[in-house]
């Protein structure tokens, strides 16, 4: 029996443009999909991190940061 898993790397797209190294193209897709409507006051980065970690179809999420404050925020999000 084969078992397959989904590994997410870069699921937060390196932060929104202006806050990190976020790709404008990726965040343009976010805007086109009107995902801000789902945030309910949440930060987009926090929303995406929570989504990738809590989605039962995504088995491993690799999260990286060079900024200790981002690490604290990521831990708080989870």
PyMOL commands that set and color helices and strands:
alter all, ss='L'
color gray80, all
select helices_A, chain A and resi 24-32+35-38+44-54+68-77
alter helices_A, ss='H'
color red, helices_A
select strands_A, chain A and resi 7-9+60-62
alter strands_A, ss='S'
color yellow, strands_A
deselect
rebuild
show_as cartoon
